[in-house]
């Protein structure tokens, strides 16, 4: 674990411990930040459900596509975070700022490509959607949401920096700003309140873009006022280091591919539901996805934390502590996830009824209950798998991680396709594919880590 550096140029010796307390100190702000983001998703989904079931079904579909777009940037930022943590662990502070700017340049270039695709090519890409209402709402959402990628992508570079130097506290506050603005603006723009236009799903997209802009501005102000960033020279952009850019891209392309595969599999899952099942099934799956993401909040904080912790331990020449850190992090992640998810598994109707502004006899809620009965299994498998897998990335074994994830995703998609297109087992069995996927990835990743082949990797 790392101590925060003072403004002095003198490099302090970092204490490397893997106590439960230190793991929680690193993960807690990231968990709270993820909680804010997921609260935003829940509120947005609830607003659109109250607006119309078609809006709710569409946001589940196009929302997954937007997550795919953001997953590419998030994967790049994970690679940057690993490099930054490694340089901090080595005590090489001068390279930290250069690594941050290399990541920032890559994110900006990718943001331009993502914007052009979403704004101009999306109508052609989504022409396969069979339902005209879902298609029109999908395009409407992307028309407004496309502008947000510039702030989202560059914001992820800043998140990677503060996560990499083990100072993630402001990430929580910035996410709080993002969440509050998004919820307030979503309510106003979806329903046409306070003199704002009644835009439905388009309002949700516009609210997200505006909120991301102000959250980005808040991050810039904090960085400018943060005295401890002076040692990294973040406001003195270095000359473009093409060798560092190539190194960053080589590492980050694998982590980006991992994030892309992970979220793209969800998007393809929704595409299969839309193609072979009903709009009701699509809406129910969106509800389950929304709750699943919320209950995954603790895990996501620990996933990001173990990236930094493992990379920093190796940078400080303490690889013998890596497996201990992964084991303890997985245990905490699983215990907290069970504590949060168990009520949803036992009392889904009582919890969902007030959320969806319905009654206990709402057929929509009852249709979702069977899936909530297996949600706990999925969450436990995911909480363990993600920690082990991200520990692998922190060790620098990103290429191997991409390979095993691709193989597990292939199994996941084949299973889902065969089930929804050739059987009548329904959504419950389709959702069980998530647990199968997690178990496969965890087993492969853990086997590689135990082999200690990662000790020879250099980044």
HELIX and SHEET records of a PDB file:
HELIX    1   1 UNK A   20  UNK A   51  1                                  32    
HELIX    2   2 UNK A   53  UNK A   90  1                                  38    
HELIX    3   3 UNK A   93  UNK A  116  1                                  24    
HELIX    4   4 UNK A  117  UNK A  121  3                                   5    
HELIX    5   5 UNK A  122  UNK A  125  1                                   4    
HELIX    6   6 UNK A  126  UNK A  128  5                                   3    
HELIX    7   7 UNK A  132  UNK A  145  1                                  14    
HELIX    8   8 UNK A  146  UNK A  148  5                                   3    
HELIX    9   9 UNK A  149  UNK A  164  1                                  16    
HELIX   10  10 UNK A  169  UNK A  191  1                                  23    
HELIX   11  11 UNK A  201  UNK A  225  1                                  25    
HELIX   12  12 UNK A  227  UNK A  232  5                                   6    
HELIX   13  13 UNK A  242  UNK A  276  1                                  35    
HELIX   14  14 UNK A  279  UNK A  295  1                                  17    
HELIX   15  15 UNK A  297  UNK A  315  1                                  19    
HELIX   16  16 UNK A  319  UNK A  321  5                                   3    
HELIX   17  17 UNK A  322  UNK A  346  1                                  25    
HELIX   18  18 UNK A  348  UNK A  355  1                                   8    
HELIX   19  19 UNK A  363  UNK A  394  1                                  32    
HELIX   20  20 UNK A  398  UNK A  422  1                                  25    
HELIX   21  21 UNK A  427  UNK A  431  1                                   5    
HELIX   22  22 UNK A  433  UNK A  451  1                                  19    
HELIX   23  23 UNK A  453  UNK A  456  5                                   4    
END                                                                             
